[in-house]
Amino acid sequence: MTEIRTINPTAERPHGGMGGGLPLLSLPLLLGAGIWALTQAEYGVAYPVMAGLLVFLFAMVACGFYALQPNEAYVITLFGSYIGTDRRTGLRWILPWYGRKKISLRVRNVTSEMLKVNDKRGNPIEIAANIVWRVQDSAQALFDVDDYVAFVNIQIETGLREVASHYAYDHAEEGEPTLRAHAEEVGDRLQKDLQQRIAVAGVAIDEAHLMHLAYAPEIAGSMLKRQQAEAVLAARRTIVAGAVDMVESALAQLSERGVVTLDDERRASMVSNLLVVLCADREAQPVVNTGTLYG
């Protein structure tokens, strides 16, 4: 059974003109020959006709030149049909009835507009990204989409909204990535998502990074208070854990060295006092006890 392969008619293929050196050298020869033929008009009608033909050839050759710089290309068409793409740099020449459309292959750097979207938990956030892209297939860029630059910009906005909706800003389930703490992972996902979206335009995404990330103004104050409260709680947990370890070590050393013998009640009192001293926000005030624990 014969396998039938579908070829994309707008896939880029190499094709173009020739080097412009020889056509450039032919211009003064054609011009000189045309002038000479005009001077010989008195010797017969053939000379003016020859002069007109040489001038016409001169104009045709002169209209076929084009120049290419590095990372530029010319898309060649003939009466609306795609012929190929010329990427060879320097002075080039092609028959003048071929259409030529220049396209830049250079890397482009785009910073998206700041968008207001909802994260995975429904919180409104502000987000923007920096995208580095370039044209990879010149034929697809020109013929498969109406305006490839506008198409890329719209898809950047759409892809950023889509990716942001899959992550929480900074509070997620255990082990789940967030926009704030896993910016590199979010950027990689954004790059892959954009590459799929704009592949039809012959564009390659080289990099994608988050440039701006913040809560929306209407909830920024509340979220700041929550973050401050969580920071205080985390600090308290660390202080209490350290204080418990210090108290445990102190009691163990007192017992091992036989400095003092403590019953359960005195031990509890000492633990309470040490925890108050270690965990208090203010410096401890010494109190002189002139009596005994039992009164």
C-alpha positions as CSV (number, residue, x, y, z in Angstrom):
1,M,0.0,0.0,0.0
2,T,1.4,3.4,-1.0
3,E,1.8,5.9,1.9
4,I,0.4,9.3,1.0
5,R,2.2,12.2,2.7
6,T,0.6,15.6,3.0
7,I,3.0,18.4,2.4
8,N,2.3,21.8,3.9
9,P,2.2,24.1,0.8
10,T,3.5,27.0,3.0
11,A,6.4,25.2,4.6
12,E,9.6,27.2,4.0
13,R,11.9,25.9,1.3
14,P,15.1,27.4,0.0
15,H,14.8,29.2,-3.3
16,G,15.9,32.6,-4.5
17,G,17.8,34.5,-7.1
18,M,21.5,34.5,-8.0
19,G,24.4,36.6,-6.9
20,G,24.1,40.2,-8.0
21,G,27.7,40.6,-9.2
22,L,27.3,39.6,-12.9
23,P,24.0,41.5,-13.4
24,L,25.6,44.6,-11.8
25,L,28.5,44.4,-14.3
26,S,26.1,44.0,-17.2
27,L,24.3,47.3,-16.4
28,P,27.1,49.7,-17.8
29,L,27.5,47.4,-20.8
30,L,23.8,47.5,-21.7
31,L,23.7,51.3,-21.1
32,G,26.7,51.9,-23.2
33,A,25.4,49.6,-26.0
34,G,22.1,51.4,-26.0
35,I,23.8,54.8,-26.3
36,W,25.9,53.6,-29.1
37,A,22.9,52.2,-31.0
38,L,21.1,55.6,-30.7
39,T,24.1,57.3,-32.2
40,Q,23.8,55.0,-35.2
41,A,20.2,55.8,-35.9
42,E,21.0,57.6,-39.1
43,Y,22.3,54.3,-40.6
44,G,18.9,52.5,-40.4
45,V,15.8,51.8,-38.5
46,A,17.3,48.7,-36.9
47,Y,19.6,50.8,-34.6
48,P,16.8,52.7,-32.8
49,V,14.9,49.5,-32.3
50,M,18.1,47.9,-30.9
51,A,18.6,50.9,-28.7
52,G,15.1,50.7,-27.3
53,L,15.6,46.9,-26.6
54,L,18.8,47.5,-24.8
55,V,17.3,50.3,-22.6
56,F,14.4,47.9,-21.8
57,L,16.9,45.2,-20.8
58,F,18.8,47.7,-18.7
59,A,15.6,48.6,-16.8
60,M,14.7,45.0,-16.4
61,V,18.1,44.1,-14.9
62,A,18.1,47.2,-12.7
63,C,14.7,46.2,-11.2
64,G,15.8,42.7,-10.2
65,F,18.3,43.7,-7.4
66,Y,17.8,43.2,-3.7
67,A,20.1,43.0,-0.7
68,L,20.0,40.7,2.3
69,Q,21.6,41.4,5.7
70,P,22.3,38.6,8.3
71,N,19.2,37.2,9.9
72,E,17.0,38.6,7.1
73,A,15.1,36.7,4.4
74,Y,13.2,37.4,1.2
75,V,10.1,35.4,0.5
76,I,9.8,34.9,-3.3
77,T,6.4,34.6,-5.0
78,L,5.3,34.3,-8.6
79,F,1.8,35.5,-9.5
80,G,0.6,34.7,-6.0
81,S,2.3,31.3,-5.7
82,Y,5.0,30.7,-3.1
83,I,8.3,29.8,-4.8
84,G,10.8,29.8,-1.9
85,T,12.8,31.8,0.6
86,D,16.2,33.3,0.0
87,R,18.4,33.6,3.2
88,R,21.7,34.1,1.5
89,T,23.2,37.5,2.4
90,G,24.7,40.1,0.2
91,L,23.6,41.6,-3.2
92,R,21.1,39.3,-4.9
93,W,19.3,39.4,-8.2
94,I,16.2,37.7,-9.6
95,L,13.9,38.2,-12.6
96,P,11.8,41.4,-11.8
97,W,8.4,39.7,-12.3
98,Y,9.1,37.6,-9.2
99,G,7.5,39.2,-6.0
100,R,9.8,39.7,-3.0
101,K,8.8,40.2,0.6
102,K,11.4,40.9,3.2
103,I,11.0,39.4,6.7
104,S,13.2,39.7,9.7
105,L,14.6,36.6,11.4
106,R,16.2,38.4,14.3
107,V,15.3,37.6,17.9
108,R,12.6,39.8,19.3
109,N,12.0,40.7,23.0
110,V,8.5,41.5,24.1
111,T,7.2,42.5,27.5
112,S,3.5,41.9,27.7
113,E,1.0,44.3,29.2
114,M,0.2,43.9,32.9
115,L,-2.8,41.7,33.1
116,K,-5.3,41.4,35.9
117,V,-6.3,37.7,36.2
118,N,-7.5,35.2,38.8
119,D,-5.1,32.6,40.2
120,K,-6.0,29.0,40.9
121,R,-7.7,30.0,44.2
122,G,-9.7,32.8,42.6
123,N,-7.6,35.6,44.0
124,P,-7.2,38.6,41.6
125,I,-3.5,39.2,40.8
126,E,-1.5,41.4,38.4
127,I,0.9,39.6,36.1
128,A,3.2,40.3,33.2
129,A,5.8,38.3,31.3
130,N,8.8,38.8,29.1
131,I,8.9,36.7,25.9
132,V,11.8,36.2,23.6
133,W,10.8,34.9,20.1
134,R,11.9,34.8,16.5
135,V,10.5,33.8,13.1
136,Q,11.5,30.2,12.3
137,D,9.5,29.5,9.2
138,S,9.2,32.6,7.0
139,A,6.5,31.1,4.7
140,Q,4.2,30.1,7.6
141,A,4.7,33.5,9.2
142,L,3.6,35.4,6.0
143,F,0.9,33.0,4.6
144,D,-0.6,31.0,7.4
145,V,-1.7,34.0,9.6
146,D,-2.9,37.5,8.7
147,D,-0.3,39.4,10.8
148,Y,2.2,37.2,12.6
149,V,3.4,40.0,15.0
150,A,-0.2,40.8,16.2
151,F,-1.0,37.1,16.3
152,V,2.0,36.5,18.6
153,N,1.1,39.4,20.9
154,I,-2.5,38.1,21.3
155,Q,-1.4,34.6,22.0
156,I,1.1,35.8,24.6
157,E,-1.8,37.4,26.5
158,T,-4.0,34.4,26.1
159,G,-1.2,31.9,27.2
160,L,-0.3,34.0,30.2
161,R,-3.9,34.1,31.4
162,E,-4.2,30.3,30.9
163,V,-1.0,29.5,32.8
164,A,-1.8,31.9,35.7
165,S,-5.1,30.1,36.3
166,H,-3.3,26.8,37.0
167,Y,-1.2,28.1,39.9
168,A,-1.9,29.8,43.3
169,Y,-0.1,33.0,44.0
170,D,1.8,31.9,47.1
171,H,-0.5,29.7,49.2
172,A,-1.2,26.2,47.8
173,E,-1.6,22.7,48.9
174,E,1.3,20.8,50.3
175,G,4.0,20.3,47.6
176,E,2.0,22.2,45.0
177,P,4.0,24.9,43.0
178,T,3.0,28.5,43.2
179,L,3.5,31.5,41.0
180,R,5.7,33.3,43.5
181,A,7.9,30.5,44.7
182,H,8.3,28.5,41.4
183,A,8.7,31.2,38.8
184,E,11.1,29.2,36.7
185,E,8.7,26.2,36.5
186,V,5.9,28.6,35.6
187,G,8.1,30.2,32.9
188,D,8.9,26.8,31.4
189,R,5.2,25.9,31.2
190,L,4.4,29.3,29.7
191,Q,7.1,28.7,27.0
192,K,5.7,25.3,26.1
193,D,2.1,26.5,26.0
194,L,3.0,29.5,23.8
195,Q,5.0,27.3,21.5
196,Q,2.0,25.1,20.8
197,R,-0.2,28.1,20.3
198,I,1.9,29.9,17.8
199,A,3.5,27.0,15.9
200,V,1.0,27.6,13.1
201,A,2.7,31.0,12.5
202,G,6.2,29.5,12.1
203,V,7.5,31.3,15.3
204,A,9.8,29.8,17.9
205,I,9.7,30.8,21.6
206,D,13.2,31.0,23.0
207,E,12.5,32.2,26.6
208,A,9.6,33.1,28.8
209,H,9.9,34.7,32.2
210,L,7.5,36.4,34.6
211,M,8.3,40.1,34.9
212,H,5.7,41.3,37.3
213,L,3.6,39.5,39.9
214,A,1.5,41.1,42.7
215,Y,-1.9,40.9,44.3
216,A,-4.5,43.2,42.8
217,P,-4.8,46.5,44.7
218,E,-8.2,45.7,46.2
219,I,-6.8,42.7,48.2
220,A,-3.2,43.7,48.5
221,G,-3.6,45.2,52.0
222,S,-5.5,42.1,53.3
223,M,-3.0,39.7,51.8
224,L,-0.1,41.7,53.3
225,K,-1.6,41.4,56.8
226,R,-2.1,37.7,56.3
227,Q,1.6,37.3,55.2
228,Q,2.7,39.3,58.3
229,A,0.6,37.2,60.6
230,E,1.9,34.0,59.1
231,A,5.5,35.3,59.4
232,V,4.9,36.0,63.1
233,L,3.4,32.5,63.7
234,A,6.4,30.9,61.9
235,A,8.8,32.9,64.1
236,R,7.0,31.9,67.2
237,R,7.1,28.3,66.3
238,T,10.8,28.5,65.8
239,I,11.3,30.3,69.2
240,V,9.2,27.8,71.1
241,A,10.9,24.8,69.5
242,G,14.3,26.3,70.4
243,A,13.2,27.2,74.0
244,V,11.9,23.6,74.6
245,D,15.2,22.2,73.5
246,M,17.1,24.6,75.8
247,V,15.0,23.8,78.8
248,E,15.3,20.1,78.2
249,S,19.1,20.4,78.0
250,A,19.3,22.6,81.1
251,L,17.2,20.1,83.2
252,A,19.3,17.2,81.9
253,Q,22.6,18.9,82.8
254,L,21.4,19.9,86.3
255,S,20.3,16.3,87.0
256,E,23.6,14.8,85.6
257,R,25.8,17.1,87.7
258,G,23.8,16.8,90.8
259,V,23.6,20.6,91.2
260,V,20.1,20.4,92.6
261,T,17.5,17.8,93.2
262,L,14.1,18.7,91.8
263,D,10.8,17.0,92.5
264,D,8.0,17.2,90.0
265,E,6.5,20.4,91.3
266,R,9.9,22.2,91.4
267,R,10.7,20.9,87.9
268,A,7.4,22.2,86.6
269,S,8.0,25.6,88.1
270,M,11.5,25.8,86.6
271,V,10.3,24.8,83.2
272,S,7.5,27.4,83.4
273,N,10.0,30.1,84.4
274,L,12.6,29.2,81.7
275,L,9.9,29.2,79.0
276,V,8.7,32.6,80.1
277,V,12.2,34.0,80.0
278,L,13.1,32.4,76.6
279,C,9.8,33.1,74.8
280,A,8.8,36.5,76.2
281,D,8.8,39.5,73.9
282,R,10.4,41.7,76.6
283,E,13.5,41.2,78.8
284,A,12.8,39.2,82.0
285,Q,12.6,41.1,85.3
286,P,14.4,39.3,88.1
287,V,12.4,38.6,91.2
288,V,14.0,37.7,94.5
289,N,12.2,35.0,96.4
290,T,12.9,35.2,100.1
291,G,10.6,32.3,101.0
292,T,10.2,28.8,99.7
293,L,8.1,27.3,97.0
294,Y,5.8,25.8,99.5
295,G,5.2,29.0,101.6
